[in-house]
């Protein structure tokens, strides 16, 4: 005869009033820890709104001095010129160029690594390869930036594209920044993709093997499609991570603000400009510093949109296996 289980345990709840004082204290402490992230996010939004859109304290906000029309439709970003212009598109162009190149590098490397770790590697290989792969995430971003500047550009891009193919490669260029950021996001794509690949039920693999499928067929035609929603979400999160990268692109990509498609030219990203404005000699209440908050607000909205889209993809296409 099976022992009876109290109803409150079957429903996953604790009996009301049964918590001891120290358990209540621990629960309250955990709640405070959870609220820290919420409070931090709200504080960041208030700061961006105060200096970007409408000032609650201090001098006028950016959009109280510069029209939204100029910000969205001007093609020049010259905040420190005698006649300043504040068209955001040169910075957006550089940001998306770097992020696109990073995804072209990081997504294939990360996904292939995840498939190998999930479907091909044995326990001994996985115990070595996965920690080594994740070590890339622990390298400081400034190191990646200098790696792109002193190694990728002079020893990879210039010999390959300038010497052999005849393209002119600037010392600071988008391709170098995109490559090092792609290396940076590879562990994220690999780790998240491997988790969703390993969550695919073993029964799907066994059924495919029973029908005569090879290991490659099972991996590419069964496991990857079954985990596609999680893989797409990891790709979007990696793209958002690449958009928000700061020091690596600041060092490797340079500060030239232009709209173009040549990856071997110097371009400044949104985060690169924020660094320049933050460490410059401009007045803290001046328009140049205020413009950094407007760029940061735009960057926040872009990454928020990407995260919302990734969550929508997860909810819409998630496969639930019993």
N, C-alpha and C positions, 0 to 999 in steps of 0.2 A: 504494500500500500504506500502510495507516494505521500510524503509529508505535505501538509497544507501550507500555502504561502499567503501571508497577509495581503489584503487587497491593495494597500498603499505601496507595497513592494512590487506587485505585478504591474502597477501603473507607472512605476519608475519615480515615485515621489516619496518623500520622507513624511512620517507622521507629524502632524502639526504640534508644535510645542515640544518635540522630542530632542531637538538640538541642544547640546550642552553649551555653556557660555563661551568656551574657547572655540567651538565650531562656528558659532555665530560671529565671533571676532574674525576668524579666518575668512568666512564668507564675505564680511564687510570689507576686509582688506583686499580680497580679490576683486570685489566690485570697484573699489577705488583705483586699483591698477587698470581695470578695463576702462574706467572713465578718463584716465590720463590721456589715452590716445584720442578720445572724443574731444576732450578739452583742448588738446594741442591742435587738432584739425580746425576747431572753431576759432582758436586764437590766430592761426595762420590766415584763415579766410578774412577775419576782421582786419588784420594788418594790411592785407592786399587790397581790400575794399577801401580802407581809410586812405592809403596813399595812391591808390589807382583810380578809384571812381568818385568817392565822396568822402571828404575829410571830416572826421569827428573831432580830431585834435590836430594842431599844427597848421602848416601852410596849405594852400590849395592843392587838391589832388591832381593827378596827371590829366585826367579827362575833364577837369574843370579849366585846364589851360590849353589843351589840344583837343580838337574835334575828333569824334569817332570816325567821321568820313575820311579825314586825313590819315588816321591810324590804319584803316582798313584798305584804302584805295591808293595811297601814295606808294610809289615804287622806290623811294630812297629813304634810308635810315641814316640821318646825319644830325644826331642830337647835340653835338658840340661845335657845330659850324656857326659862323656869324648869322646865317639865316637857317635855323634848325628845321629839319624835316623829319617826320616821325611815321614813315611807312613801314609797317612790320614785316612786309613780305621778303625782303632780303634775309632777315634772320630766320624766318620760317623756311625759306628755301634751303639755307645751309643746314638747318636742323633736320629736315626731312631727307636731304641728300645723305647726310651722315647716317641717319637711322635706317634708310633703305639699304645702303651698302652693308651696314652692320647686320641686318637681317639676312641679306644674301650670303653672308659669311657664317653667322652664328646659327641660323635655323637648320641648314643642311648638316653642319657639324654636330649640333646638339641632337637632332633627331636620329642621325645615324649612330651616334654614341648611345642613345637611349635604346634603340633597337638591338644593338649588339649586347649591351648590358642586360637587357630584359630577356632576349631570346637565344643568344648564342653563348654568352660568357658563363663559365661555371662559377660555383661559389668562391673558389680561390681567386680566380681572375677578377671577379666583381669586388671582392674585399680589398683588392689592391687598386684597381682602375678607378673605381668611383671616388675614393678619397683623394686620389691624385687629381682627378678632373675637378673636384670641388675646391681644390687648393687655388685654382685660378680665381675663384670668387674672393679669396682673401688677399690678393695682391692689391696694394693701394692704387687708386686710379691715376695718381700723378706718375707712378712708375710706368703705367701703360702709355701715358702721354709721351714721356721721354723715350720709351721704347719705339713708339711710332716715329718720333722726330729723328732719333739718332740711328735707328736700325732699319725700320720699314721703308722710309723714304729713300735714304742713300744707298741701301744694299738690296732692296727688292724692287721698288717702283722705278727708280731712275735707271738701273741697268736693263730692266725688262721693257719699260714703255718709252724711255727717252733714248737709250742707246740702240735698242733693237728695232723699235717701232716708230721712232721719230716724234713722239709726243713730248711737248715741253711739260716738265713736272716741277712745280714750285716747291720750295723747301717746306713751306706750310701748305698742306693740301687736304681736301676733303677725303680722298681715298685712304690716306694714312690714318686719319681719325676714324673712318668707318671700319677699317680692318681691325684696329685695336679694340674698338667698342664691340665689334662682332666676336672677338675672342672673349671679351668680358661677359657677354650675354650667353655664351655657349653653355656654361654650367647650369644656368637657370633653365634653358630649354631642355637640356639633357636630364636634369633632375626631375622636373615636373613631367616631362614626357615619359620617363621611365616609370614613374609612379602610376600614371594612368595605363600604361601598357601592361604592367604587372597586375593591375586590378581586373584585367579582362579574365573571365573565368577559364579555368583549365579545360572545361568541357568543350569549349569552342575549338581549342587547339586539337584536342583528341579527336573530335568529329572530323576536322579537316584532314588530319593524318590518316584516319580510317578510310577516307575517300581517295587516298593516294597522293595527297599533297606533299610537296617537299617542304623543308624547313623555310626556304625563302618564300614559297607560296603561302604558307601559314602566316609568316610574319607580315608580308606585304598585302595580302589579299583578305586576311581574316583579322589579325590582331590590330594592325594600324587603322583600318576602317572602323573597327569597333571602338577604338579609343580616340577617334578623330576630334570629337568635341573638346576633350581635354588638351589635345595637341594644339588645336587652334587657339584655345585660351592661353596656353603657354607662349605661343608665338606673339599674340597681341600684348601680353604682359612684357615679353622681351622687347617688343617694339617701344612700349611705354618706357621701359628702363633705358633703352638707347636714347630716346628723346630727352630724358632727364639727366643724362650723363654730363658732367661739368668739366672737371680738370683735364681729363684725357683729351677732349675735343678742344679745350682752350689752348693747350700746349701744341697739339698736332695740327690743328686746322687753321690757326692764324686768326687775324682780326679784320680781314677785308670784307666789307659788306656789299654783296652783289647778288643779282639774280642771274642764274646760269645753270647749265647742266654739265659743265666740264668738271669731272671729279678730281682733276689734277691741279685745279686752281685753289687759292686760299679763299675760304669763306668763313664768316663768323656765324655761330649758332646762337640761339636764344640764351642758353645757359652761359655761353662764352661772353656775351655782352653783359649779362648780370654780374659776372666776375669783374669785368673791366670797370663797370660803373661803381661797384662796391668798393674797389680798392684804388679808385682814382682820387684826384685831388679836388673834386667838385664839392660844392656846398651841399651839405646833407639835406637841405630843404630845396635844392635847386632842381631844375627841370630834368637834368640828366639822371640824377638819382631817382626822381619820381618816375622817369620812364622805365627804369629797371623794375619797379613794382608793376607797371602796366604789362611789361613783357612776362614777368613772373605769373601774373594773373592769367594771361593768355596761355602760358605753359600749363598752369594748373587746370584750366578748362580742357585743354587738349588731352592731357593724361587722364582726367576724370572721364571724358567721353570714351577713351579707349578702354578703360576699366569697366565702364557700364556695358559697352558692346561685348566685351569678353564674358561678362556675367550673363548677358542675354543669350550668347551662343551656348554657354554651358547649360542654361535652363532649357533652351529650345531643342538642342540636339543630344543631350545627355542620354546615354543608354543605361537603363537600370536592369541589372541582372539579379535574379533571385538565387 
